[in-house]
Amino acid sequence: MIDFLRDAPVEGSLDVVWHAGWSSPKHDPAPEIQVHAYSEHTVLLRQNMSVHFEAPFLFLLFGNDRALLLDTGASADPDHFPLRETVDRLVADWLERHPRPEYPLLVAHTHGHGDHIAADRQFADRPRTTVVGPGLDEVTAAFGLADWPHRAGTLDLGGRIVDLIPGPGHQRAALVFHDRHTGLLLTGDSLYPGRLYVEDRAAYSATVDRLLDFCGTRPVRHVLGCHIEMTTTPCEDYPPRHRAPAGRAAAPAHRGPSAHPAQGPRRDRGRPRHPPVRGVRPRVLRLTGRPADRPTGSYDEGVAPPSGRCQR
């Protein structure tokens, strides 16, 4: 049995160059999914921008009793986006090093937007696999989250505990996942260094308060979001479907716990990936904190420094 509590939160590696697509997508020599081992039991994945311009990040966590896949990307077709095949290979490789019988997989989501759930059907017939639906009722039922969104929950992967923090605002069924083993706070599209699109301002402000309270009492090594959209120049976005030269370093991330959201969302101009609802315009959340020992190469091509604030 692996002791996931020992020395937690353990440090991992964010020393990675993320592939940023190709000028001619059909000739891109890179794989459809980039895989980076953050640690022995934690894998970061990113969909190739040549496959889909959203290029979201996905996360695979291994516990003693089962694995957790967070999000399934922006493309459904396994011929163009072989997520099931990639996950099966990663699970098989892990089981070779840590043999155990009847090892289940749980597929869940940071939230229910299409660029995070598209490949769910690839896992529909996978043995010993549970896919949590993206709807709010499905999420609360699967994780026993009573009194949504006021009460957090936990998920036990077999000695590896993941905290579940309700995170509505960007999308009504959004969840933030905190892995106690690594100290990673996996925030989906609810929080990352860049433009944050809000459909419900009141719900989002409450989510920010919940995250501040949570991070004030928990060890958080890194905050990892799911997209790279902003250049290293604060407030300068990449154009839609833009393919930039590859950048170095981590996924959209801050190092915690010194990096906190502050002052709530405010108005700013920008083009949302998802149309705002109820007349709420896109907003940018100011992020405070220090870069704090960034991996070699500082920020990725789409990550704004933590002190960046858009002024229009």
Phi, psi and chi 1 to 4 in degrees:
 res  aa     phi    psi   chi1   chi2   chi3   chi4
   1 MET       -  137.0  -64.1  -72.7  -73.2      -
   2 ILE   -84.9  132.2  -60.0  165.2      -      -
   3 ASP   -90.8   97.1 -174.9   -3.3      -      -
   4 PHE   -79.8   -6.3  -72.0  102.6      -      -
   5 LEU   -90.1  -22.1  -61.5  177.4      -      -
   6 ARG   -66.8  127.1 -176.7  177.3 -179.0 -179.4
   7 ASP    60.4   17.3  -60.7  -34.9      -      -
   8 ALA   -73.0  143.2      -      -      -      -
   9 PRO   -83.1  131.2   30.0  -34.1      -      -
  10 VAL   -78.5  150.1  -59.0      -      -      -
  11 GLU   -82.6  148.5 -175.8   60.3  -83.5      -
  12 GLY  -128.6 -171.8      -      -      -      -
  13 SER  -109.9  126.2  169.9      -      -      -
  14 LEU  -113.5   21.0  -70.9  175.2      -      -
  15 ASP   -84.7   87.2 -172.9   10.8      -      -
  16 VAL  -147.2  143.5   54.7      -      -      -
  17 VAL   -99.0  114.5  177.3      -      -      -
  18 TRP   -85.5  125.4  -67.0  110.9      -      -
  19 HIS   -66.2  134.1 -179.5   69.2      -      -
  20 ALA  -113.3   33.0      -      -      -      -
  21 GLY    85.0 -172.2      -      -      -      -
  22 TRP  -142.4  150.0 -153.8 -106.2      -      -
  23 SER   -61.1  -32.8   56.5      -      -      -
  24 SER  -118.3   97.5  175.4      -      -      -
  25 PRO   -54.0  -38.8  -27.2   35.8      -      -
  26 LYS   -71.1  -13.7   67.9  178.9 -179.0  179.3
  27 HIS  -104.4    9.2  -61.9  114.7      -      -
  28 ASP   -63.2  121.2 -167.5  -23.0      -      -
  29 PRO   -79.0  -10.9   29.4  -34.7      -      -
  30 ALA   -78.2  155.7      -      -      -      -
  31 PRO   -67.0  161.0   23.0  -33.0      -      -
  32 GLU   -65.5  -26.1  -65.9   87.8  -12.3      -
  33 ILE  -131.2  123.2  -57.6  170.3      -      -
  34 GLN   -88.4  136.0 -176.8  173.9   -6.4      -
  35 VAL  -121.2  131.2  174.8      -      -      -
  36 HIS  -134.1  125.5  171.8   68.3      -      -
  37 ALA   -81.6  105.4      -      -      -      -
  38 TYR   -68.3  -38.3  175.0   81.6      -      -
  39 SER  -154.8 -177.9   68.3      -      -      -
  40 GLU   -59.4  -30.2  170.8   63.7   17.9      -
  41 HIS  -119.3   15.3  -47.8  -64.1      -      -
  42 THR  -142.0  127.2  -53.2      -      -      -
  43 VAL  -125.3  133.5 -178.4      -      -      -
  44 LEU  -102.1  135.6  -46.6 -178.2      -      -
  45 LEU  -127.3  149.2  -55.3   93.0      -      -
  46 ARG  -137.6  132.2 -169.7 -170.7 -173.8 -165.8
  47 GLN   -71.0  133.7 -175.4  168.5   -2.5      -
  48 ASN   -62.3  132.9 -168.9  -29.3      -      -
  49 MET   -63.0  -22.8 -168.0  175.1  -69.2      -
  50 SER   -70.3  -21.0  -66.5      -      -      -
  51 VAL   -86.0  -43.2  176.6      -      -      -
  52 HIS  -153.6  134.2 -164.2  -75.6      -      -
  53 PHE   -64.6  -21.7   72.2   95.7      -      -
  54 GLU   -66.9  -32.8  -68.6  -78.6    9.7      -
  55 ALA    44.6   55.7      -      -      -      -
  56 PRO   -73.8  157.9   28.9  -35.8      -      -
  57 PHE   -90.5  150.2  -74.2   87.3      -      -
  58 LEU  -132.8  162.0  -58.4   81.0      -      -
  59 PHE  -137.7  137.3  -52.3   93.8      -      -
  60 LEU  -125.4  118.9 -177.5   61.4      -      -
  61 LEU  -117.6  133.1  -77.1   59.1      -      -
  62 PHE  -106.0  131.3  -66.0   96.5      -      -
  63 GLY  -116.9 -179.5      -      -      -      -
  64 ASN   -66.9  -34.0  -78.8  -49.6      -      -
  65 ASP  -103.8  -24.1  -62.9  -22.5      -      -
  66 ARG  -166.8  165.9   56.0  178.9  167.0  170.1
  67 ALA  -108.2  155.8      -      -      -      -
  68 LEU  -122.0  124.2  170.0   66.9      -      -
  69 LEU  -105.7  121.5  173.5   65.4      -      -
  70 LEU  -101.4  114.6  -79.4 -179.2      -      -
  71 ASP    76.6  154.4  -70.4  -12.5      -      -
  72 THR  -128.1   16.8   60.7      -      -      -
  73 GLY    83.6 -170.8      -      -      -      -
  74 ALA  -107.6    0.3      -      -      -      -
  75 SER  -130.1  137.7  -58.7      -      -      -
  76 ALA   -90.4  -32.7      -      -      -      -
  77 ASP   -72.0  117.1 -172.1  -11.0      -      -
  78 PRO   -66.3  -20.3   22.4  -32.3      -      -
  79 ASP   -69.1  -30.5  -68.7  -25.7      -      -
  80 HIS  -100.1  -23.4  -65.8   99.4      -      -
  81 PHE  -141.9   83.6 -177.5   54.2      -      -
  82 PRO   -79.8   65.1   31.4  -35.6      -      -
  83 LEU   -68.8  -46.6 -179.5   60.7      -      -
  84 ARG   -56.6  -46.8  160.3   79.9  179.2  -87.7
  85 GLU   -60.8  -42.2  176.2 -175.6  -33.2      -
  86 THR   -66.1  -45.4  -58.2      -      -      -
  87 VAL   -65.1  -41.4  169.5      -      -      -
  88 ASP   -59.2  -41.1  -76.2  -10.4      -      -
  89 ARG   -65.8  -43.5  173.6  175.0   52.8   81.2
  90 LEU   -64.7  -41.0  -68.7  169.4      -      -
  91 VAL   -65.0  -43.9  169.9      -      -      -
  92 ALA   -61.9  -41.5      -      -      -      -
  93 ASP   -63.1  -41.6  -70.6  -12.5      -      -
  94 TRP   -66.7  -40.3 -171.7   85.1      -      -
  95 LEU   -68.7  -26.5  -71.9  174.1      -      -
  96 GLU   -64.2  -36.2  -79.5 -169.8    8.3      -
  97 ARG   -85.0  -25.4  -58.4 -170.4  -58.8  -86.7
  98 HIS  -135.8   71.3  -51.4  -79.6      -      -
  99 PRO   -61.3  136.7  -19.8   32.3      -      -
 100 ARG  -162.3  144.9   55.9 -136.9  -27.1  113.8
 101 PRO   -82.7  158.8   30.8  -34.0      -      -
 102 GLU    49.1   60.5  -57.7  -66.8  -35.4      -
 103 TYR   -94.0  108.8 -169.0   67.1      -      -
 104 PRO   -79.3  164.2   -9.9   25.8      -      -
 105 LEU  -125.9  133.1  173.3   68.4      -      -
 106 LEU  -109.7  125.5  175.9   65.0      -      -
 107 VAL  -107.3  120.1  179.3      -      -      -
 108 ALA  -134.0 -177.1      -      -      -      -
 109 HIS  -139.6  147.9  -48.9   93.1      -      -
 110 THR   -70.9  -29.8   58.4      -      -      -
 111 HIS  -170.9  176.8   63.1  -68.1      -      -
 112 GLY   -99.4   16.8      -      -      -      -
 113 HIS   -71.6  154.3  -76.4  149.3      -      -
 114 GLY   -60.4  -28.8      -      -      -      -
 115 ASP   -80.4    6.9   54.1  -37.1      -      -
 116 HIS  -124.4   -4.4  -62.1  -97.1      -      -
 117 ILE  -130.2    3.9   66.2  172.0      -      -
 118 ALA   -60.7  -35.5      -      -      -      -
 119 ALA   -96.1   17.6      -      -      -      -
 120 ASP   -53.4  -41.2  -80.1    9.2      -      -
 121 ARG   -66.1  -19.2  -68.7 -175.1  179.5  179.4
 122 GLN   -63.2  -20.9  -68.4 -171.9   27.7      -
 123 PHE  -104.1    4.7  -62.8   88.5      -      -
 124 ALA   -60.7  -37.9      -      -      -      -
 125 ASP  -106.9   14.8   61.3  -11.2      -      -
 126 ARG   -76.4  128.9 -172.9 -178.0 -172.5  -84.7
 127 PRO   -60.8  148.6  -21.3   33.0      -      -
 128 ARG    52.1   41.7  -62.2 -179.4  -64.6  -79.8
 129 THR  -128.8  133.1  -61.1      -      -      -
 130 THR  -116.3  126.9  -60.1      -      -      -
 131 VAL  -109.0  116.9  178.7      -      -      -
 132 VAL   -80.1  125.2  177.5      -      -      -
 133 GLY   -63.5  160.0      -      -      -      -
 134 PRO   -84.4   -9.9   30.5  -34.9      -      -
 135 GLY   -72.9  156.3      -      -      -      -
 136 LEU   -61.0  -44.0 -179.9   56.6      -      -
 137 ASP   -62.9  -37.5  -69.8  -16.8      -      -
 138 GLU   -67.5  -40.7  -64.5  165.6  -63.6      -
 139 VAL   -67.2  -48.6  170.0      -      -      -
 140 THR   -65.4  -36.5   55.6      -      -      -
 141 ALA   -69.1  -43.3      -      -      -      -
 142 ALA   -64.6  -35.6      -      -      -      -
 143 PHE  -107.2    4.5  -64.4  120.2      -      -
 144 GLY    62.9   39.3      -      -      -      -
 145 LEU   -91.1   83.4  -64.1  172.8      -      -
 146 ALA   -75.2  157.3      -      -      -      -
 147 ASP    57.3   40.9 -164.3   23.9      -      -
 148 TRP   -59.2  139.0  175.4  -84.1      -      -
 149 PRO  -100.8   24.8   37.3  -34.2      -      -
 150 HIS   -86.3  -17.3  -54.0  -67.4      -      -
 151 ARG  -122.4  129.6 -174.2  177.9  -59.3  175.8
 152 ALA   -81.3  169.5      -      -      -      -
 153 GLY  -137.4 -174.6      -      -      -      -
 154 THR  -136.8  155.0   57.6      -      -      -
 155 LEU  -128.8  126.2  172.1   65.4      -      -
 156 ASP  -104.8  115.8 -172.0   -6.9      -      -
 157 LEU   -91.2    7.1  -58.5  178.4      -      -
 158 GLY   104.7   74.6      -      -      -      -
 159 GLY    81.2  -10.8      -      -      -      -
 160 ARG  -111.6  109.6 -175.8  174.1 -171.7  172.5
 161 ILE   -97.5  132.9  -55.2  -60.6      -      -
 162 VAL  -118.0  123.8  179.0      -      -      -
 163 ASP   -79.9  141.2  -63.5  -64.3      -      -
 164 LEU  -116.4  112.1  -49.5  173.6      -      -
 165 ILE  -110.2  117.1  -53.8  109.3      -      -
 166 PRO   -56.2  133.5  -27.1   36.9      -      -
 167 GLY  -133.8   42.3      -      -      -      -
 168 PRO   -66.2  158.8   26.9  -35.6      -      -
 169 GLY   139.9  -56.4      -      -      -      -
 170 HIS   -72.4  -39.7  172.7   72.9      -      -
 171 GLN  -154.4  145.0 -166.9  -93.0  -18.8      -
 172 ARG   -66.5  -24.2   67.3 -169.5  -57.9 -100.6
 173 ALA  -105.9   21.2      -      -      -      -
 174 ALA   -67.9  140.5      -      -      -      -
 175 LEU  -126.5  143.3  -92.0  178.7      -      -
 176 VAL  -106.8  133.5  173.9      -      -      -
 177 PHE  -111.4  126.6  -64.0   78.0      -      -
 178 HIS  -114.8  116.1  172.1 -104.5      -      -
 179 ASP   -91.1  113.3  174.5   32.5      -      -
 180 ARG   -67.0  -27.8  -63.0 -176.0 -170.5  179.6
 181 HIS   -66.2  -43.0  172.1   59.6      -      -
 182 THR  -103.9  -17.3   58.8      -      -      -
 183 GLY    76.6   13.1      -      -      -      -
 184 LEU   -77.9  134.1  -65.9 -180.0      -      -
 185 LEU  -107.6  110.1 -170.3   70.3      -      -
 186 LEU   -99.0  106.7  -52.8  175.5      -      -
 187 THR  -105.1    1.0   54.0      -      -      -
 188 GLY    59.5 -128.5      -      -      -      -
 189 ASP  -101.6    9.2  -72.5    4.3      -      -
 190 SER   -81.3  -25.6  -66.1      -      -      -
 191 LEU  -158.9  119.9 -179.6   64.4      -      -
 192 TYR  -164.3  164.1   55.7   82.3      -      -
 193 PRO   -73.0   93.0  -16.3   31.7      -      -
 194 GLY   167.4 -159.5      -      -      -      -
 195 ARG   -82.4  129.7  -62.4 -175.4 -178.1  -85.7
 196 LEU  -113.0  121.3  -56.0  175.0      -      -
 197 TYR   -98.8  126.0  -56.3  116.0      -      -
 198 VAL  -118.7  127.8  175.5      -      -      -
 199 GLU   -98.5  -21.0   68.7  176.5   19.4      -
 200 ASP  -139.3  102.9 -174.8  -31.1      -      -
 201 ARG   -64.8  -44.7 -179.1  171.5 -174.7  169.1
 202 ALA   -62.2  -44.2      -      -      -      -
 203 ALA   -64.0  -39.1      -      -      -      -
 204 TYR   -67.8  -41.5 -172.0   79.1      -      -
 205 SER   -60.4  -39.5  -65.4      -      -      -
 206 ALA   -66.8  -36.5      -      -      -      -
 207 THR   -62.5  -43.3  -72.2      -      -      -
 208 VAL   -58.7  -43.7  170.7      -      -      -
 209 ASP   -62.5  -41.7  -70.0  -21.7      -      -
 210 ARG   -61.8  -42.5  -87.3 -170.0  -60.7  -83.3
 211 LEU   -67.1  -39.4  -69.2  177.3      -      -
 212 LEU   -61.5  -45.6  -77.6  170.7      -      -
 213 ASP   -63.0  -42.4  -69.3  -17.9      -      -
 214 PHE   -64.1  -49.3 -177.5   89.4      -      -
 215 CYS   -69.6  -19.2  -66.6      -      -      -
 216 GLY   -71.7  -15.9      -      -      -      -
 217 THR  -125.3    5.2   60.0      -      -      -
 218 ARG  -127.6  147.3  -52.3  -64.5 -159.6  -74.5
 219 PRO   -75.7  122.5   26.4  -31.7      -      -
 220 VAL  -123.6  113.6  176.8      -      -      -
 221 ARG   -80.6  -44.8  -77.5 -166.3  176.7  -88.0
 222 HIS  -145.1  147.7  -60.3  -78.1      -      -
 223 VAL  -106.6  116.8  178.5      -      -      -
 224 LEU  -114.3  120.0  -58.6 -173.5      -      -
 225 GLY   -94.1 -168.9      -      -      -      -
 226 CYS  -115.0    2.5  -80.0      -      -      -
 227 HIS  -143.7  156.9  -67.7  -77.0      -      -
 228 ILE  -120.4  113.4  -64.8  173.9      -      -
 229 GLU  -129.8  -24.7  -63.5  176.8  -19.6      -
 230 MET  -106.5  141.7 -170.4  177.9  -74.2      -
 231 THR   -70.6  177.2   69.3      -      -      -
 232 THR   -72.2   -9.9   50.8      -      -      -
 233 THR   -88.5  116.1  -59.4      -      -      -
 234 PRO   -54.2  137.3  -26.3   35.0      -      -
 235 CYS    77.5    0.3  -50.7      -      -      -
 236 GLU  -102.1  109.7  -70.7 -169.7    6.0      -
 237 ASP   -84.5  154.3  -62.3  -18.5      -      -
 238 TYR   -71.9  141.7  -72.7  118.7      -      -
 239 PRO   -61.1  155.7  -19.2   31.2      -      -
 240 PRO   -53.6  136.2  -25.9   34.9      -      -
 241 ARG    64.6   16.3  -58.4  178.4 -174.4  -87.4
 242 HIS   -70.3  142.2  175.8   75.9      -      -
 243 ARG  -119.3  111.4  -66.2  178.8  176.3   85.3
 244 ALA   -98.6  163.7      -      -      -      -
 245 PRO   -59.2  148.6  -22.7   33.2      -      -
 246 ALA   -60.2  139.1      -      -      -      -
 247 GLY  -110.2  167.3      -      -      -      -
 248 ARG  -110.5  156.3 -171.7  172.5  179.3   82.8
 249 ALA   105.6 -152.0      -      -      -      -
 250 ALA   -89.3  176.0      -      -      -      -
 251 ALA   -63.0  169.4      -      -      -      -
 252 PRO   -52.6  112.3  -25.3   34.2      -      -
 253 ALA  -153.3  152.2      -      -      -      -
 254 HIS  -118.3  156.6  -78.2  -52.0      -      -
 255 ARG   -95.2  130.2 -178.3  157.1 -178.3  167.0
 256 GLY  -103.7  175.5      -      -      -      -
 257 PRO   -90.5   10.1   33.3  -35.1      -      -
 258 SER   -75.7  -14.2   61.7      -      -      -
 259 ALA   -95.3  114.7      -      -      -      -
 260 HIS  -128.2  147.8  -63.5  -52.9      -      -
 261 PRO   -70.9  145.3   22.9  -29.2      -      -
 262 ALA  -143.6  148.6      -      -      -      -
 263 GLN    69.9    3.7  -59.8 -177.1   -0.5      -
 264 GLY    73.4  172.5      -      -      -      -
 265 PRO   -72.7  150.4   24.0  -30.6      -      -
 266 ARG  -139.4  168.0   67.3 -179.0 -174.7   84.2
 267 ARG   -71.8  143.0  -71.4 -169.7  179.3  -85.3
 268 ASP  -162.4  155.8 -158.5  -12.2      -      -
 269 ARG   -86.7  147.9  -69.5 -167.4  -66.3  -87.0
 270 GLY   174.0  167.8      -      -      -      -
 271 ARG  -107.1  111.7  179.6  178.2  -62.1  173.0
 272 PRO   -76.1  149.1   28.1  -32.7      -      -
 273 ARG   -69.8  -34.7  -70.1 -170.5  -43.6  -79.8
 274 HIS  -114.4  130.1  -48.2  -69.0      -      -
 275 PRO   -57.7  133.9  -20.8   31.5      -      -
 276 PRO   -65.9  152.1   22.7  -31.1      -      -
 277 VAL  -116.1  162.3  -60.3      -      -      -
 278 ARG    51.3   32.6  -70.9 -167.3  -73.9  -83.7
 279 GLY    74.0   10.1      -      -      -      -
 280 VAL   -83.2  122.0  178.8      -      -      -
 281 ARG   -80.6  161.4  -64.0  176.4   61.2 -166.6
 282 PRO   -58.5  146.9  -21.5   31.9      -      -
 283 ARG  -131.9  154.9  -69.9  171.8  169.8   81.3
 284 VAL  -115.2  133.2  174.6      -      -      -
 285 LEU   -93.3  129.4 -173.6   71.4      -      -
 286 ARG   -74.1  135.4 -175.2 -170.6  179.0 -165.0
 287 LEU  -113.4  134.1  -59.5  174.1      -      -
 288 THR  -116.1  164.1   62.0      -      -      -
 289 GLY   126.8  175.7      -      -      -      -
 290 ARG  -105.8  153.9   57.3 -172.2  177.0   86.5
 291 PRO   -57.6  -35.8  -25.6   34.8      -      -
 292 ALA    53.1   82.5      -      -      -      -
 293 ASP    55.9   50.3  -56.6  -33.1      -      -
 294 ARG   -62.5  151.5  -68.3  -64.0  -56.2  168.4
 295 PRO   -62.2  165.9  -20.2   31.1      -      -
 296 THR   -51.7  130.4  -56.9      -      -      -
 297 GLY    99.7    0.6      -      -      -      -
 298 SER    57.1 -133.3 -172.0      -      -      -
 299 TYR   -86.3  152.6  -71.6   87.7      -      -
 300 ASP   -65.6  170.3 -159.4  -40.2      -      -
 301 GLU   -61.8  -20.8   76.9  -86.9   26.1      -
 302 GLY  -113.9   19.3      -      -      -      -
 303 VAL  -115.2  123.1  177.5      -      -      -
 304 ALA   -79.7  146.7      -      -      -      -
 305 PRO   -58.9  152.5  -21.6   31.9      -      -
 306 PRO   -64.7  -22.4   21.6  -31.9      -      -
 307 SER   -86.0   -3.9   59.5      -      -      -
 308 GLY   -67.1  135.5      -      -      -      -
 309 ARG  -138.3  132.1 -178.7  172.4 -174.9  176.0
 310 CYS   -77.3  131.4  -65.4      -      -      -
 311 GLN  -121.4  122.3  -57.1  -70.5  -17.1      -
 312 ARG  -119.9      -  -62.1  -66.5 -172.5 -174.4
